[in-house]
Amino acid sequence: MFDLFVSGIQAYNQVGMFIGALICLGIGGLILGNQLYWRVHALRANGTIIGVSGGNGMYTPVYRYTLNGETHEAKSDTSSGWIKGKETGRVVPLLVSAHNPSEARAEHDYLLDLIGLVFIVPGVWLGYTALTAYPVTRMTWIVAGFMVLYLIERGMRIFIPEGQRMSIAEWRKLHNLDGPASIDLNDVKPIEVLTSSSDMQAQRQEAFKVARKWAPLVGVFAVILLVAGVYQGFKVARLEAGGLRAPGEVVGLKEESSSDGYSYYPIVRYRTEKNQIVEFKDSVGGNPPTRREGDKVTVLYLAGKPQSEAMIDRGLLLNWLIPGIIFVFAAAIGRLFFYMRQGGSGIPRQATSAPS
């Protein structure tokens, strides 16, 4: 009975991780797929920022551009609280929607790509852990079946009846996909005007001081991550380029405490090409353990350092997963550092006239 309970808990954790992986991969894939679609199908033009729309700290740039001899106004499909980069008169390379000339985005804005990668990376890790940390048993399929039924039941509760659904024509009208697209320029104002009030200036100055105060700490953290990524990347590159492979076996697990509890690292034994028996602790651990005692693995090692320079070979993609994760977070924190150093500003103090 106890074994049944334990196997049920393991299956529940496994299926939960797999569902989490599907969610992360789905969101990340949707974001990156949308980015790819825009870069492949959008029209390209240089636009000039004529102002922003929105309020409450969220600003949407509005561009004026010329394409095929015609001048258009287009609103960005993304908004943010960042002020820098939205200066009136700034020339921006644009990706213009092929279906809606009043919708565009900055061509060299890679923030959404970074967000997509932030979802993809944990999705890959969760999926890999779900498939390797636990055996796929009959209990796994039973729990998966119950969870699918539960999700279907919850989905039926929020299902919109047919009579209340928005028709395709209404959806196209809502998104301004039919008829000539236009933007009400009365709602467009230079961002310099919106940020020139005394209250806004005071808030910006206070936020700037706080950001500048914490920027060095964020910068140090970004540098640490970058150094760690370079070290891990160099190690993997050296093993991939000059390493040897040999069959190995997990002979134990080493428990180590961490800020999140305990992690379990595989102890691997293998035989080198010189018939030397070597044991090493793999650098990738987890809770639950990613490996179990008795698992057969492939070892990637350097002939001159068979113990200190050895790792479980998980394939080219997964071998680079950890350096990739580190570089992604280093890039994100590095971008945050530069934003904090600049205070998210860069707007000249004088106001300009509203666009006509």
Secondary structure, 3 states (H helix, E strand, C coil): CHHHHHHHHHHHHHHHHHHHHHHHHHHHHHHHHHHHHHHHHCEEEEEEEEEEEEECCEEEEEEEEEECCEEEEEEECCCECCCCCCCCCCEEEEEECCCCCCEEEECCCCHHHHHHHHHHHHHHHHHHHHHHCCCCCHHHHHHHHHHHHHHHHHHHHCCCCHHHCCCHHHHHHHCCCCCCCCCCHHHCECHHHHCCCHHHHHHHHHHHHHHHHHHHHHHHHHHHHHHHHHHHHHHHHHHHHHCEEEEEEEEEEEEEEECCEEEEEEEEEEECCCCCEEEEECCCCECCCCCCCCCEEEEEEECCEEEEEEEECCCHHHHCHHHHHHHHHHHHHHHHHHHHHHCCCCCCCCCCCCCC
